[in-house]
Each structure stands twice: as structure tokens, then as C-alpha cells.
Amino acid sequence: MTHTRKMSISVAICTRERPQQLERLLASLNRQTRAPEEVLVIDNAPVTTRTEQLIRERFHACRYLTEPVQGLDFARNRALKECRTNFIAFIDDDAVAAPEWVEATARVFAESSNIAACMGRVDALSLETAGARLFEANGGFARGNKRIHLPPGAGVPPPGWPRPLIAWSISIGSGVSMALRRQVALDIGGFDEALDMGNVLPGGGDLDMIWRLLAVRHEIVYEPLVHAWHEHRRDFDAAELQILEHNRSLIAMLMKTMRQADPVTRIPVSAYLLWRLVKPAVRMLKRLAGCDPLTMRMLGRLTVATWRGLSAYSAALRLAAVRKSGTGHNLDGGGNS
């Protein structure tokens, strides 16, 4: 095992017009038991100078970078390219890192050179608002208190195995707290910039990255000791919309995966996609029995959002191409979760 002090880690924060949340996060990074080698703040298509001013005045040790092309995965890829270390830990600007967040991440990567990603446990920062309570009731970001090591056979088997690997890949963690072996991520092409494109396609880049790493036989670890908290959307309607957006993005990511998979892999991916398409109807039946946190109205909207995901990736590809060409810089809302 490599000593953790030899594991050079950068922290990357992709942000857009949220200086108050960013300040809180950076303060938590200043309290780490092991300081990262560098902290990168990627200001994604900023419309004001508030983020830059915060870094210059309060956190001048951070590296401030501007990514002009709007879209979370454009910012993530900029961080991958600019990073000066072997490992890069992404954390959302509206999150707060526990004091051992960096240290625990280093311990995971020190275990094996084949571990390409470390996903952290993310709990709710507060449950005082209706929106936060709804999001947590629907599953939230946390994946429990037990470590998960993928694929099966690489470490301790995931609980409840057997289960399709594609199912585990979308339930092992989220981009709110996600650390990567930098060169491996670059070798597979970085993040798919057509994902996480705001209203057209508001997520999926983290799930897509996890799946593609597994597809080239790397290992992924969910480590609860890599702990952070996330400020969920306060408003009930906003939290409901986020649930719908996440589901639509998942379907889009699965459609992309199915189309690009080899014939052997396409079978389990297609079967899992079919399950996710019918899952809202199953949840409606559970709701009738009083066993689902969402109302029938919300589950009806979830059904619509799910099926809309089937065509979302194609539209996002077109938008990403327009943005990258520089002809449509701020066409659509985008940002972090």
C-alpha cells in the first residue's frame, strides 16, 4: 500500500454565481486534517465578478480559473486539464466537506493502483426546509454507511449482489463528492460535455464517468468516511423539479450507454433501461399502498420526465456543439446540482 502522504490530491470546485455557498465550502477545506496540494475554483461562464473577488480577497491561495463555455462538464474537463496532481477531488460549491474528507480520499486511492474513482457519502446539510426533506425522502445523495467496491471481486462484494453492474454504477455515489485518478479520466476522454447542460439535460455526467471507468475495467469505491454535506434546494417545488431532472438525465445517460455498448453489454443495459422506464408506474402502485414518499401527482410528472429522457441526449449534443463553437454561449440555464 502506498503511503497516503505520497498521494497528491487537488480539489476542484466548479461554480457559477454562488459566492456565499462557495465561501462556506472553502472555509471547510481550510479545516482539513490534510490540506490538498491545490484548490482549483473553476468559474463557469460567469456573469459577474463576485466569485473572482471572493477568491482574490479571501482565498488567494486558491487557483482561480474561468471556463467560458457554459456547462458543468466543460468546467470539469477544464479542471482535469489544469490540475497539477495525480488525483482530483470534485465537490459541489453548495456542499461542505468534513475535516477528514481529503485524508479519507487519499487512503482509498492508496489501496490499489486500479482504483480510478472514490465516491463519498453526502448527507443533507439541513432538514429544516420542505425541499430538503422531500429530496432526502426520495433517496437523497447518500448511499449508506457501508463501503461498496466495484466491480464484484475487486473488494468486498456489494450488498445484495447479484445485480447488473450498470445498476450499481448509477447508485454508488454522485458528483457532489467524486474523486478521480486524473490520467485515467483523461485517457477515456474526460467528462461527456453534452451532459449536465442545464434545462436541456441537467445531469448525468458523473454517472456516465463512473460507468465508462468500469467499462475499461477500473475499480470504483464508495467510501462513507469520505463525508460531506449538501445544501438541498429549500423550496418544495424546486426539490421536486430536481428529482424530475435527475431522473430524466439518468434515462438520457442510459440511452447513450445502450447505443454505444457492445452487443454483450447492450443486453443488461437495455434491460435496466426498460426497468427504469416502468419504475414510475411501479412507484404509483406503491403509493396506493402508502409506501412511496411522492404524491400521485408528482409520480405522474416523474413518468413524463422519465420518457422525455429518451430524446434528451440528442438535443444536448446539439447544444454542446453550439456552445463549444462559440455561437451560443449562454443559450440555456446551467450549473451545479
Backbone hydrogen bonds, N-H to C=O, Kabsch-Sander energy under -0.5 kcal/mol:
donor,donor_aa,acceptor,acceptor_aa,energy
2,T,110,A,-1.5
6,K,3,H,-1.9
7,M,4,T,-1.7
8,S,6,K,-1.0
9,I,7,M,-0.5
10,S,87,F,-2.5
11,V,38,E,-2.5
12,A,89,A,-2.5
13,I,40,L,-2.6
14,C,12,A,-0.5
15,T,13,I,-0.6
15,T,42,I,-2.7
22,L,18,R,-2.3
23,E,19,P,-2.4
24,R,20,Q,-1.7
25,L,21,Q,-2.2
26,L,22,L,-2.8
27,A,23,E,-1.9
28,S,24,R,-1.5
29,L,25,L,-1.8
30,N,26,L,-1.4
31,R,28,S,-0.8
32,Q,29,L,-1.2
33,T,99,P,-2.7
37,E,9,I,-2.5
38,E,9,I,-0.8
40,L,11,V,-3.4
41,V,63,R,-3.1
42,I,13,I,-2.9
42,I,40,L,-0.6
43,D,41,V,-0.8
43,D,65,L,-3.3
44,N,15,T,-2.9
44,N,42,I,-0.8
45,A,43,D,-0.7
45,A,67,E,-2.8
53,Q,49,T,-2.5
54,L,50,R,-2.1
55,I,51,T,-2.1
56,R,52,E,-2.6
57,E,53,Q,-2.4
58,R,54,L,-2.7
59,F,54,L,-1.0
59,F,55,I,-0.8
62,C,59,F,-2.0
63,R,39,V,-3.0
64,Y,62,C,-0.7
65,L,41,V,-2.8
65,L,63,R,-0.5
67,E,43,D,-2.4
67,E,65,L,-0.5
70,Q,68,P,-0.6
70,Q,329,H,-0.7
72,L,196,D,-1.3
73,D,195,L,-0.6
74,F,71,G,-0.7
75,A,71,G,-1.8
76,R,72,L,-2.5
77,N,73,D,-2.1
78,R,74,F,-1.8
79,A,75,A,-2.1
80,L,76,R,-2.2
81,K,77,N,-2.1
82,E,78,R,-2.2
83,C,79,A,-1.9
87,F,8,S,-1.6
88,I,180,L,-2.3
89,A,10,S,-3.3
90,F,88,I,-0.6
90,F,178,M,-3.2
91,I,12,A,-1.7
92,D,176,V,-1.7
93,D,14,C,-0.6
95,A,92,D,-1.6
96,V,229,W,-2.4
98,A,227,H,-2.4
101,W,98,A,-2.1
104,A,100,E,-3.0
105,T,101,W,-1.5
106,A,102,V,-2.3
107,R,103,E,-1.8
108,V,104,A,-1.5
109,F,105,T,-1.9
110,A,106,A,-1.7
111,E,107,R,-0.5
111,E,108,V,-1.4
112,S,108,V,-0.5
112,S,109,F,-0.5
115,I,112,S,-1.1
116,A,114,N,-0.7
116,A,219,E,-2.7
117,A,219,E,-1.1
118,C,179,A,-2.5
119,M,221,V,-3.1
120,G,177,S,-2.1
121,R,223,E,-0.8
121,R,226,V,-1.7
123,D,228,A,-2.3
125,L,230,H,-2.8
131,G,234,R,-2.4
133,R,129,T,-2.1
134,L,130,A,-2.1
135,F,131,G,-2.3
136,E,132,A,-2.3
137,A,133,R,-2.3
138,N,134,L,-1.7
139,G,136,E,-1.6
140,G,135,F,-2.0
148,I,222,Y,-1.8
149,H,156,V,-0.8
150,L,220,I,-3.1
154,A,151,P,-2.3
161,W,158,P,-1.4
167,A,164,P,-0.8
168,W,164,P,-1.6
169,S,165,L,-2.4
170,I,166,I,-1.0
171,S,168,W,-1.3
177,S,174,S,-1.4
178,M,90,F,-2.1
179,A,118,C,-2.7
180,L,88,I,-2.9
181,R,116,A,-2.5
182,R,86,N,-1.9
182,R,180,L,-0.9
185,A,181,R,-2.0
186,L,182,R,-2.3
187,D,183,Q,-2.6
188,I,184,V,-1.3
189,G,186,L,-1.8
190,G,185,A,-2.7
193,E,191,F,-0.8
195,L,192,D,-1.7
196,D,203,G,-1.6
197,M,201,L,-4.2
199,N,333,G,-1.2
200,V,197,M,-0.9
208,D,204,G,-2.5
209,M,205,G,-1.8
210,I,206,D,-2.1
211,W,207,L,-2.4
212,R,208,D,-2.3
213,L,209,M,-2.0
214,L,210,I,-2.1
215,A,211,W,-2.4
216,V,212,R,-1.0
217,R,214,L,-2.0
218,H,213,L,-2.1
219,E,114,N,-2.6
220,I,150,L,-2.0
221,V,117,A,-2.3
222,Y,148,I,-3.1
223,E,119,M,-2.5
223,E,221,V,-0.6
226,V,223,E,-1.8
227,H,225,L,-1.5
228,A,121,R,-2.1
229,W,96,V,-2.5
230,H,123,D,-2.8
231,E,94,D,-2.6
232,H,230,H,-1.1
239,A,235,D,-2.3
240,E,236,F,-2.4
241,L,237,D,-2.3
242,Q,238,A,-2.0
243,I,239,A,-2.0
244,L,240,E,-2.1
245,E,241,L,-2.8
246,H,242,Q,-2.6
247,N,243,I,-1.8
248,R,244,L,-2.4
249,S,245,E,-2.4
250,L,246,H,-2.0
251,I,247,N,-2.0
252,A,248,R,-2.1
253,M,249,S,-2.5
254,L,250,L,-2.4
255,M,251,I,-2.4
256,K,252,A,-2.3
257,T,253,M,-2.4
258,M,254,L,-2.7
259,R,255,M,-2.2
260,Q,256,K,-1.8
261,A,257,T,-1.1
266,R,262,D,-2.5
267,I,263,P,-0.8
267,I,264,V,-0.6
269,V,265,T,-1.9
270,S,266,R,-2.6
271,A,267,I,-2.2
272,Y,268,P,-2.3
273,L,269,V,-2.5
274,L,270,S,-2.4
275,W,271,A,-1.9
276,R,272,Y,-2.3
277,L,273,L,-1.8
278,V,274,L,-1.6
279,K,275,W,-1.4
281,A,278,V,-0.7
282,V,278,V,-1.7
283,R,279,K,-2.6
284,M,280,P,-1.7
285,L,281,A,-1.6
286,K,282,V,-1.9
287,R,283,R,-2.4
288,L,284,M,-1.9
289,A,285,L,-1.0
290,G,287,R,-2.0
291,C,286,K,-3.0
299,L,295,T,-2.4
300,G,296,M,-2.1
301,R,297,R,-1.9
302,L,298,M,-2.3
303,T,299,L,-2.0
304,V,300,G,-1.7
305,A,301,R,-2.6
306,T,302,L,-2.4
307,W,303,T,-2.0
308,R,304,V,-1.9
309,G,305,A,-1.1
309,G,306,T,-0.6
310,L,307,W,-1.2
311,S,308,R,-1.2
312,A,308,R,-0.5
313,Y,309,G,-0.6
315,A,311,S,-1.2
316,A,312,A,-2.2
317,L,313,Y,-2.4
318,R,314,S,-1.6
319,L,315,A,-2.0
320,A,316,A,-2.8
321,A,317,L,-2.0
322,V,318,R,-1.9
323,R,319,L,-2.7
324,K,320,A,-2.6
325,S,321,A,-1.7
326,G,322,V,-0.6
326,G,323,R,-1.2
327,T,322,V,-1.6
328,G,322,V,-0.9
331,L,328,G,-1.2
